Amino acid sequence: MIGRGDSFDAYDGLWRGELARALALAAGLPQRIPSTPSFNDVGFFTPFYPYVESVAGARARRVLMDPKNLINFGVTANVSRLDFAVALVRGAGLEAEAQARAGESLGLLDETKIPYGLRGYVAVALERGLIDTVPDSYGGEDFNPKGNVPRVAAARFLMRLLELK
């Protein structure tokens, strides 16, 4: 990960484009650059363009991240904790295990906020140290799927991804 301008902004949320860059590099994906951009919000001159195309574009060999919608990637939007967990599990090559565990009970207080089909990804990400839980005010553990991932935490989890590779 690199800074933003002259600072790291450790506690700001990680952008989706920043995650695309980190994943493309950490997962060792070959750059797959199409002749026309796959998404309206990530053009040729966007610094994240080659990375977004490599992890989510029309020619991506392995799709590690899903776009925000059919026409926009959401390059400067904060990545959610759920999207981060899914992307890192895919980047680690653990997608088959995650899919086999779809619908698994996680024992989290906000488990119902995690889509049934993605619970296996969260289970694998938590077990492998690719993300952590969030303590709630009642002494239990939440996942907070729509919450942001601070850049400093993302850096730690991305290092864990490299260890798993």
C-alpha positions as CSV (number, residue, x, y, z in Angstrom):
1,M,0.0,0.0,0.0
2,I,1.1,3.5,-0.7
3,G,0.2,6.8,0.9
4,R,-2.2,9.4,-0.2
5,G,-0.3,12.5,-1.1
6,D,2.2,13.2,1.7
7,S,0.6,11.0,4.4
8,F,-0.6,7.4,4.9
9,D,-4.0,8.3,6.4
10,A,-3.9,5.1,8.5
11,Y,-7.4,5.3,9.9
12,D,-9.2,6.4,6.8
13,G,-11.2,3.8,5.0
14,L,-9.5,1.8,2.3
15,W,-10.7,2.7,-1.2
16,R,-11.8,-0.1,-3.6
17,G,-9.2,1.0,-6.1
18,E,-6.5,0.7,-3.4
19,L,-7.6,-2.8,-2.7
20,A,-7.6,-3.7,-6.4
21,R,-4.0,-2.5,-6.6
22,A,-2.9,-4.4,-3.5
23,L,-4.7,-7.6,-4.6
24,A,-3.3,-7.5,-8.1
25,L,0.2,-7.2,-6.7
26,A,-0.2,-9.6,-3.7
27,A,-2.0,-12.3,-5.7
28,G,0.6,-12.1,-8.5
29,L,-2.1,-11.6,-11.2
30,P,-0.9,-10.8,-14.7
31,Q,-2.1,-7.5,-16.0
32,R,-5.1,-8.0,-18.3
33,I,-5.7,-4.7,-20.1
34,P,-8.7,-4.6,-22.5
35,S,-8.8,-2.2,-25.5
36,T,-11.7,-0.4,-23.9
37,P,-12.2,0.1,-20.1
38,S,-14.6,-2.3,-18.5
39,F,-16.1,0.3,-16.2
40,N,-17.2,3.9,-16.8
41,D,-15.5,5.3,-13.7
42,V,-12.1,3.8,-14.4
43,G,-10.6,5.2,-17.6
44,F,-7.2,4.7,-19.2
45,F,-5.6,7.6,-17.3
46,T,-6.9,6.5,-13.8
47,P,-3.9,5.3,-11.8
48,F,-5.9,2.3,-10.6
49,Y,-6.9,1.3,-14.2
50,P,-4.5,-1.6,-14.8
51,Y,-5.2,-3.1,-11.3
52,V,-9.0,-2.8,-11.5
53,E,-8.9,-4.5,-14.9
54,S,-6.7,-7.2,-13.6
55,V,-8.9,-8.1,-10.6
56,A,-12.4,-7.3,-11.9
57,G,-12.4,-6.4,-15.6
58,A,-13.8,-8.1,-18.7
59,R,-10.4,-9.9,-19.4
60,A,-9.5,-10.7,-15.8
61,R,-8.2,-14.3,-15.5
62,R,-9.5,-14.6,-11.9
63,V,-12.2,-12.2,-10.7
64,L,-11.1,-11.2,-7.1
65,M,-13.4,-8.2,-6.7
66,D,-16.9,-7.6,-7.9
67,P,-17.8,-4.1,-9.2
68,K,-20.2,-1.8,-7.4
69,N,-22.7,-2.3,-10.3
70,L,-22.6,-3.3,-13.9
71,I,-21.1,-0.1,-15.2
72,N,-19.1,1.3,-12.3
73,F,-16.3,-0.2,-10.2
74,G,-16.5,2.4,-7.4
75,V,-12.8,3.1,-7.4
76,T,-12.7,5.8,-4.8
77,A,-15.5,4.4,-2.6
78,N,-14.6,2.8,0.7
79,V,-14.4,-1.0,0.5
80,S,-16.8,-2.7,2.9
81,R,-15.6,-5.3,5.4
82,L,-17.7,-7.9,3.6
83,D,-16.2,-7.1,0.1
84,F,-12.7,-7.0,1.6
85,A,-13.1,-10.4,3.2
86,V,-14.5,-12.0,0.0
87,A,-11.7,-10.4,-2.1
88,L,-8.9,-11.6,0.2
89,V,-10.3,-15.1,0.4
90,R,-10.4,-15.2,-3.4
91,G,-6.9,-13.7,-3.6
92,A,-5.6,-16.5,-1.3
93,G,-7.1,-19.1,-3.6
94,L,-9.6,-20.3,-1.0
95,E,-12.8,-19.7,-2.9
96,A,-13.7,-23.4,-3.2
97,E,-13.5,-23.8,0.6
98,A,-15.5,-20.7,1.1
99,Q,-18.2,-21.8,-1.3
100,A,-18.4,-25.2,0.3
101,R,-19.1,-23.5,3.6
102,A,-21.8,-21.2,2.4
103,G,-24.5,-20.7,5.0
104,E,-22.3,-21.8,7.9
105,S,-23.2,-20.5,11.3
106,L,-20.6,-18.0,12.4
107,G,-21.7,-17.3,16.0
108,L,-21.7,-13.6,15.4
109,L,-24.3,-11.3,16.8
110,D,-24.9,-9.6,13.4
111,E,-24.7,-12.9,11.4
112,T,-28.1,-12.2,9.8
113,K,-26.6,-9.1,8.1
114,I,-24.2,-11.3,6.1
115,P,-25.8,-12.8,3.0
116,Y,-26.2,-16.6,3.4
117,G,-24.1,-17.4,0.3
118,L,-21.2,-15.3,1.6
119,R,-20.9,-16.6,5.1
120,G,-18.4,-19.2,4.1
121,Y,-16.1,-16.4,2.9
122,V,-16.4,-14.6,6.2
123,A,-15.7,-17.9,8.1
124,V,-12.6,-18.6,6.0
125,A,-11.4,-15.0,6.3
126,L,-11.8,-15.0,10.1
127,E,-10.1,-18.4,10.5
128,R,-7.2,-17.5,8.3
129,G,-6.6,-14.1,9.9
130,L,-7.6,-12.2,6.7
131,I,-10.0,-10.0,8.8
132,D,-11.1,-9.8,12.4
133,T,-14.4,-9.3,14.3
134,V,-15.5,-6.1,15.9
135,P,-16.4,-6.1,19.6
136,D,-19.9,-4.8,20.3
137,S,-21.1,-2.8,23.2
138,Y,-22.6,-5.9,24.9
139,G,-19.4,-7.9,25.1
140,G,-20.1,-10.0,22.0
141,E,-18.5,-10.1,18.6
142,D,-19.9,-8.5,15.4
143,F,-18.7,-8.6,11.8
144,N,-20.1,-5.3,10.7
145,P,-20.3,-6.3,7.0
146,K,-21.0,-2.8,5.7
147,G,-18.3,-1.1,7.8
148,N,-15.1,0.4,6.5
149,V,-11.7,-1.2,6.6
150,P,-9.1,1.2,8.0
151,R,-6.0,1.4,5.9
152,V,-3.8,0.4,8.8
153,A,-5.9,-2.8,9.4
154,A,-6.0,-3.5,5.6
155,A,-2.2,-3.4,5.5
156,R,-2.0,-6.0,8.3
157,F,-4.5,-8.3,6.6
158,L,-2.8,-7.9,3.2
159,M,0.5,-9.0,4.9
160,R,-1.4,-12.1,6.1
161,L,-2.5,-12.7,2.5
162,L,1.1,-12.7,1.4
163,E,2.0,-15.2,4.2
164,L,-0.8,-17.6,2.9
165,K,0.4,-17.4,-0.7
